[in-house]
Amino acid sequence: MKMDIKIMNPSSNIAICTLWAKKELVLKALRETQKMVNIIGTLYTVYGINYLLKTLAKHGKIDTLIVFGPDLSGSGKALITLFKEERVPKGLRLIWEWDKVKKIVNTVKMIDLRHAYGSKEGIRVLKETIKENFRHMERSVRDEEDWKLEEVKLRSFPVPLAGFYIHDGDLFYLWFKAVYLVMKYGFLKESEYGEIQKEVIGLLSVLEVYDRIKDVNNIITKFSEVMNPEGFKKHVDSLLNAKDCEKVSYTYGNRLFSNDVYGDQIKYIIDKLGERPMSRRAIATLWLPSDRESDTPPCLVLVQGLISGNYYHHITVFRSHDIFGAWPLNAYGQLILAMKIAEGLSKKLRRGIKIGNLVIFSISAHIYEHDWMRAEEFIQKYKDRVKVRFVPDLRGNIIFSEGRVEHRVESGEILNVYEENYDELKFETGFLSADHAFWLGYEYGRKREIT
């Protein structure tokens, strides 16, 4: 994290913390009074207090800290608590020992002007406060030290996060995104197997097929760089086989094609959609009442099929999903199953039905500790390749055109037209893919610089 500070008068005793306000705007408003300020800087997060303390430790002439700005994240409140109440506020993880920090706290006067920011008299109050407290310092009020700020990388994201969406037209790179996401944002917790895991809740992975996949064997070839290709073939054989396996209590194939309660559920999906293509009731359930007491209940609990036009969409729900160890086999198997269903629907409806989307909803998306090292190696090996890939956004393209913005679908027709302004673009980009939204923001900023 880079320290967002500016030094004006090293002999001054005053520092200003602008919190979320741009320090350049505050300095401009201060005019000649800024000559009485030693340092000015922002403070966006509570954690950033560590950087503020490092700055005060290095600049020993500062004995007055004025807080003036919008406290959007509670960083200002935490800072005030630290200095005025002489205690570590909730949510602040200090890098240094309290006895070391206390030397700063005891030699710096805190002036809280958060209430004045944004008011008509705000700048006047700030100027008067600076003038009243300014002193030209010949000596430091404490020993000046260059504190080393060595941050410890988090093993776990601090809060459990839910609701992630990733998409791609390539199954291998979709898996990469899932692994990267769980390793970065996963919350550390125990599992029922006695091993810790990183977990995110509610991961929606969408493989946008739409004629992009010509040969499924190419998928296995890509994955063979990381995994044993024989595993894919065995999984598909098991998935498409209705027979029980003696070595396990059930198989997905048995639950789908020869379910004790529902019978052949894949035939049901084909028949249901074949009779009523608009149906939302073509569902296969793999969870049985007896699974509540089982030590090895199925991870895949539901499969649903939908038809839109000439496209079949295959939606799957996994209650528990091992993203590094099992996701590739599961995803590949469901793609093959979707193709089988689409083939059956083509015969039933007497028209060509193609695969649209393969949707995989992982309620608990996790990676076990024994796979963390391999997952990190996998990320390092392929990250640069993924970063430069272009993934088309099926939501369409955004075109800047003479003061207006056109939203055109992939085939070229206009979906919407709206004004070229920040608020409108911010709203619209919330529904685009993340990389598309990033590009749009970049282009908008570039256009504003030019004009």
N, C-alpha and C positions, 0 to 999 in steps of 0.2 A: 504494500500500500504506500503510495507516494504522499508525502506531507504537503497539503495545500496551504502553504503559508507565503507571506511576503514580508521582508525586513525593510523598514524605512529608516528608523533612527536607533542604532544600537546603544545609544547612551540613555534612552528613555526607560522609564520604569513601568510603562504601560503596555499591555498586550490586549488585543480585542479578539474575541471568539464570535464569529458571525453565524455559527450553527449552519443552517441550510441556505442562508443568504449568500449571494455572490460577493466575495470580499472586494472585488473591483468596483462594484456599484456603491458599496459603503464608503470606500476610500474616495471615490469621486464626489460623494455627497459631503464628506468631511472637509474638502478643499484644503485650506492652509493648516487646519488643525491636525492633519495626518502627519505633520512634521513632529508632533508630540508623541507619536505612537512608535513603539519599538517593532512589534510584530503584529500582523493580523492574519487570521486563518479560519478555515471552516471546521465544522465538527458534525459530520453526517450520522455517525453511529456511536453507540455507547462504547464499543470496542476502541474507537478512535481516540478515546481519552488517554490510552497508552502513548499514542504519538504526541498528544498535547503535553503530557508529563515529560516525555523525552526532550521536547523543545524547551520547556521551562528549566529542565536540568542543565541544558547547555547554555542558556542565556540567564545568568545569575543576577543580572541587574533588574529583572522584571519582578516587581513586588505587588503589582495590581493587575488583575485580570477582569476585564469587562465582558459580560456575555450579552450580546445584542444581535438578535436574529430570530427567525421562526423555528420553534422547537418541534419539528415534524415527527421525529423518531424517539423523543424522550432523552436524547443525548444531553441536552441542556439541563434537564432535571437531575440526571445522574451526576453531571459535573458539579452542580450546586450542592448536591447531597455530599459528595466526596469532600469538598472544601469547607463547607459551612458546618456540616455535622461531623466531619472527620471520621467517616466510616465508608466502607466499600458498599456502594448501592447494589441492589439486586439487578442481576443481568450483566454486571461488569466483571470481566475476568482479567485481573491485573497480571501483567507479565512479571512484575517485580514484587519483592516482599514489601509488606506494609510499612515496616520501619524505614525503608529507603524512600518510599513515596511520602511518608509523613514529613520529611525534611522540606519537601516542596510545599505541601499543604500548610505547614506552620509558618511559611515565609511569604505567602502570596495572599493578598486580600482579594476576595471575590465580590464583584459588584454585579448584581442581577438586573439587567435592563431588558429582559425579554418582553415585559409588558409594554415597553415603549416602542418596540419595533412595529412598524406599520401604521403608527398613529401620526397625526399631522405634526406633532411636536417631537417626534421620535429622534430625528437627527439633531435638533436643537438640544434635547436632553443629553444625547450622547456627547456632543461637543462640550457642553458645560461640565459634564462629569470628567471628561479628559482634562480640561483646563484646571479643574479643582484638585485633581489627584496627580497631575504631572510633576515630576521632579527630574532634573538632570543628574544622572548617577555617575559619580567618579569611581565608585567601587561596587562590587557585587554584594548582595545581601546573603549569599550562600556560596559554597564552593561550586564552581562550574565543572560539570562532568558530562562526558559523552557516553550516555547509556546505550549499551548494545541492545537492539531490539530484535531478539531472535524468536520468531513466532513458531509455535508448534502446530504442525498440520493436523487438522481434525481427523480422527478415525471415524467419527460418526457425524452426520448432519445433526445440528442441535435440536431440531424439532421434527417429528414425523410428518412427512409431506404426502399429500394425496392429490391425484388428478393430473396425470401426464399424458401427452399425446405425441406420438412420433409416427412418421410415414415415410415410405420409400417405394420405389418400383423394383428394388432388388432385395431379396430375402437376406442375403449375407450382410448388407449394409444396414438393413433394418435391425438385425440382431446386434450389430456393433453399437447402434444408438441405444438399444435397450441395456446392454452391458455397461456402456459409459454412464448412462443416466443413473443406474442403480449404484454403481461404484462411487459416483460423485455425490448423489443426494440421498443415498440410503441411510436409514436410521438403524443404529446398532441395537440388536435385541437378541434374546435367546430363542431357540427353536424347540419344538417338541422332541427333537432328536438329541438334545444335549449339546448342540453346537451353535455358536453365535453366528448371526447373519446380518447382512445389510439389507434393509427392506424399504421399498416405496409402496404406497398404497394406490391402487387404481391406475395401472399403466395400460393405455390403449395404443396398441401397435397396429398400424394399417398397412398392409401390402397392397399397393395399387397395381393390379395386374393389367387389365385392359390391353390385352394383346402384346404386352411387353415381354412375357416369358414364352419363348419359342420351344425351348428344350429343357425339361426339368433335370436332365442329367448334368447340365452345366451348373446347376445349383449345388449338387453334390460335389462336383469338381472344386468349386470355390471353397466349400466348407472343409474339404479334405486337407487344406493347408493347416487346419487347426484341429480337426476331429477325424476319427476313424470313419471312413465312408460306409463301412459295413453296417454301422449302427443305424443309418438312415433306412437301408433296405430292410433290416430286421424289424424296425419300428413300423414301417408301412405294411409289411406282411402281417404283423400282429394286429394293426389297426383295421385292415380290410378282411380279417379272418374272424368268422363268427364263433369258431370253436373255442372251448375252454382250454386253458393251458394248465397242465398238472403242477407246474412249478409255482404258480401264483394263484391267488384267490379269484382273480378276474383279469380280463384285458379290456381295453377300450373297444376293440372289435366285438367282443362278446356283449358288452353293454350296449353297443350301437346296433348290431345286426341280429342279436338273439337275446334280447333283454327279458329277464324272468317276468317282468311286469308289463312292459310295453311291446315286446316282440321285436320285429325288424323295424327299427326307427328310421333308418336311411330310406327304406322303401316308403315309409309313411311320409317323409319329407318330399320325396319325388312325386308320390301320388297326390299329396295335398296341393303342392304348387302346380302340378300338372293339371289338376282340376280347377284350381282357383289361383292363378299366378299372382293376384294381388294380396293373397293371404299373409297374415302376420302370425299364423298359428303353426307354422311348420317347424316344430321344435322337437329335439331329442334330449332326453334327460338321462344323465348317467348316474346321478346320486340316488341311492335307494335308502329307505328307512333304516335298514340294517347297517348302513355305513356310519351311523352315529356312534356305534359301539366298536367299529373296526379300528385296528392299529394302522391300517394302510388303506384309507379311503381314496377314491379317485380324485386326482387333481383337476382333471377336466370334468366339469359338472353339467355343461349345457352346450348344445349346438343348435343354431337357428339358421334357416335359410330364407332369403328374401329375393324376389325378382323385381328388377326395375328395367323396363324395356326389354332388351335382349340380353341383359346381364344378370348373372346369378351372384349374389353376395353371401358369403359364408361367415357367420359370426360365431365365435367360440368364447366361452367363459371358463377361466381357470380359477378356482378358489385359491390355489397355491401354485406358484410357478417358479421353478429353479431356472433363473434366466441364463446362467452360464452353462449349466450341465444338461438341461432338458429342453430349453426353448427351441433350439434349432431343429431337433427331432420332431417335437410337437408341431411346430409351424410347417415344416416340410410335409409331415403326414397329413395335416389338415388341408394343405394345398392339393395334395393328391386326392384326398377324399372329396374336396370341392369339385375337382375335375370330373370325378366319377359321377357325382350328383348332376353336374351340368350336362354330362353326356346322356344321363337318364332323362333329364328334362327336355333335351333336344328331341329325343325320340318321342316322348310323351306329347310334347306340344307341336311336333312336326315343324320346327324352325330352329335355327342355330342359336343356342344359348351359350354365351361365353362367360368366363369369370370376370367379375368386376373388382370387388374388394374382398380380401381376406382380412377379417377383423379379429384380433386377438385381445381380449380383455383379461388382464392378469390382476386379480384382486390383491393378492400379496405377491409382488414381484421382488424376488430376493436372490442374493448370491451368498453361499455359505463360505465360511472363513477358509476352508481348505482350498477354495478356488480363487481367493483374492489375488495371490501372486500371479497365477496364470492369466487372470482377467486383466491385471495391470500390464503385463507383458503384451497381451493381445491388443490393448488400447494403444500402447506405445508403437506397436508395429504398424497399425493401420490408420492411426489418427490423421496423419498428414494426407493420406489418400482420400479419406472421407471429407476432409475440410475443403478440398478443391472440387469435389463432385458437384455437378449441377443436377438438382432434382426438380423437374417441372412441377409447378403448383397447379393442380387440377381445378383450383378455384378461379383460374384465369390470369390475365396479365393486366398490369396497371400502366397506363400511358399518359404522360403529361402532354397536353395539347392546348396551346394558346390560352393559358389562364384557367383551364379546367382540367379535370382528371377523368379519363375514360377507363372504365373497368370492362375489359373484353374477355370473353371466354376463349378457350383454346382454339376453337374453330374460327374466331374472329368477330363474331357478333357482339354488339354492345349489351352488357348486362345492366350497367348503371353509369350515370354521369353526375359528378358533383364538383363543388368549388374547390379550388386549390388553396386550402388553408389548413393550418396546423390541427385544429380540433377535429375537422372532418376526416383528415388523413389518419389521425391517431385512432379515431373510432373504427374506421374501415380496416386498418391494418390488424386490429385485434382478431379478425376472422381469417386472415391469411396465414400461410405457413410462416414459421419464425424467420427463416432465411430470406423469404420474399419480403416480409415486413421490414427486416433490417436494410435490405437494398433500397426499399422505397424511402425509408428515413434518410438514407445516405444521399439519394438523388434529390430529395426535397431540400436538404441542407445545402447541397452543391448549387442548386438553382437559385437559392436565396442569396448565396455568396456572390454569384455572377451578377444578379440583378441589383 
